[in-house]
Amino acid sequence: MRSPFVLPTFSAETRFVVLHVLFVMFALSVPASASLGGRVDSVEGDTLHANGNLRIKDAGHYTIYEIKISTWTTVREFVSPAGVVFGVAWEGQFVPDLKQFLGTYFRDYSAMAQAEKSTSFGRRPLRLRLPSLMFETGGHMGSYYGRAYDPELVPEKVGEQEIY
Amino acid sequence: MRRFCFTLVTINLLWLAGCGTTSTTPMVSLSPGLPQSLEQGAALDIKATVSNDPSNKGVTWSLNPSFGSLSNQNPTSVIYQAPDTVTSNSVVTITATSLANSGEAAPLVISVLAPGQQNVQPISVNGGPVPSRLYINGPFTTVLICVSGTSQCQSIDGILVDTGSVGLRLFKSTLTVPLQPITQSGGSVNNCISFVGQQFLWGEVASADVYLAGETASGVSVQLIADPTSFAIPTSCSNGDLDADSQEVFGANGLLGVGDEPTDCTLSGANPCNLGSTGAAPPAYFVCFDGEGCAATQLPITQQVMNPIAAFPRDNNGNILQFPPIGTAMATANGTMTFGINTEPNNNLGTATVFAISAQNNFTTVFSGQQLTNSFIDSGSNMLFFPNITGLQLCSDGPFYCPANPPAALSATNEGANNVGSGPVDFQVDSFDSDTQDNPTDTAFGYIAGPNGTPPCQNGKGACSFDWGLPFFYNRSVFTAIDLQTVANEPKTPWWAY
């Protein structure tokens, strides 16, 4: 019998370092932000602004915080005059971390999406509606877009079609 | 020794390679050693060499399926004769089995091609491979996949042909050949793709040789769809969506992504997954360690899940999907995927109109006065999906259109990026419920559609777009030209044409 050759193995420490470095790289480049239904933290916003990852636009009855996630996705948070995020929209090469941006609405979204999609084969755009969550998404590999908002939080005088 | 070896295997599977056959077992090898393709009427000489065969017994030959014939059989060689008439591309396996030890054998896989079909892959809308539920408007094909650089191959049917994504993805549970996984820093490399935010596919990246008709993509990365057993799928991949981790959920044995890009992370010439790209690694590739977890990572483009067409040595700049007219409904619809554009007598652009696409691989569809700027053509969408600007009635029981009789006769205009390409498309929308209930065993439907986004569409922004799914491909030739490749005498890729 040939003697078994030994493949390079990596110690637990090496693996920890590899994962840790990758996690830190990821964390540093994905801007922290408020989530749907939450409040915008101005300090956080200022930090992002300084890094060039954030543009703030006054849209009259609300403010848009546009967050660039690296080169591949842009997220827009729609913020009421009271500082509450009433809508989130995204577009880009990849879907952003929905758990981060949907916040407390993520669980409802997930339950609805899974139930909806398990009913028939085939790929199609998705539209979900609950009293407190409207969710739409579409596109294809390389070009995804979507939006989520809480109709109960959308300020008066703001049309739901403005959230995109 | 065997027992010692077995113990090592249980400690670390990677040692398996060192615990192979002992030096007294005959080993069969064939020449040629790699899969071949042959035209009708052609013959191929095959030679067998058996090591550790002291009495020179040689091999016995077999052919499966019995398509063509074996002649001049002897213990060291055989001639395979392809049938004189071949009407559709087929795959046969010739096996040489050691006479000294019938447990030792070597296969040679041969693609037997119909005349002029070396670049033509049959596809069929046939309901798909899951017996319990029909996959409506799913175009399926069969791929031949081999361990890189070997003739250890497997044909897998029920693979969905998707011009809306890139890369070959197979359910690991269907695999019988040991494809070589890609690793990074000793961890496994895993790939994640999302389907418009509702369904995701997770799995290890492995290298394979992919054979389609008479074309070969050697050493390309593919995704082996399977849930991990020793770490969790990162939430940046799952995103709360449905885990399409089985054929029963996904509806296919795999996905053959033949869209506009060479890899699943390339867009407009850039590749944020590439090792050394600036910025964060996107949630596409992850390096994972058992018992510890995963982190998004970057890896060389050559290791990324690849559009097999872009890896062919020829006919590698795109594809043409062709289907006959099918009217309201048909039991099945047989079509073809032809490889290459303007590279062979059978793949010329002809009178088709080229539509340039944007940096995001979209064009504009003007529908009912709205500019839908994120619109696209996609064989992996099984209906037309567009915003309900004209007020079509929705089905009472599902998210599709159910206009009352008569069916809706509609029209839209597609406009390519930078004003390259423009033209109207007339289309019909029937009641989804009526068509599917009246034809319950049919699998191809020409006039079914559903909503996409909520009007008013703010000139195409947000979730409003026109998704020209499979019904658009019926009665058409649809060309997809791949980014970073060139098509002679035509605009810079990527583009669509029809």
Interface residues (C-beta under 8 A of the other chain):
Chain A: M1 R2 S3 P4 F5 L7 P8 T9 F10 T14 R15 F16 V18 L19 L22 F23 M25 F26 L28 S29 V30 I69 S70 T71 W72 T73 A89 E91 Q93 F94 V95 D97 L98 K99 L102 F106 R107 Y109 S110 A113 Q114 E116 K117 S118 T119 S120 F121 G122 R123 R124 P125 L126 R127 E136 T137 G138 G139 H140 M141 G142 S143 Y144 Y145 G146 R147 E160 Q161 E162 I163 Y164
Chain B: M1 C5 L8 L14 W15 A17 G18 C19 G20 T22 G128 V130 R133 L134 Y135 I136 N137 G138 G164 S165 V166 S185 G186 G187 I193 S194 F195 V196 G197 Q198 Q199 T235 S236 N239 G240 D241 L242 V249 F250 G251 G257 G259 E261 D264 C265 L267 A270 P272 S277 T278 G279 A280 A281 P282 P283 A284 V287 F289 E292 G293 C294 A295 A296 T297 Q360 N361 N362 N374 F376 D378 G380 S381 N382 M383 F385 G398 P399 G450 P451 N452 G453 T454 P455 P456 C457 Q458 K461 G462 A463 S465 D467
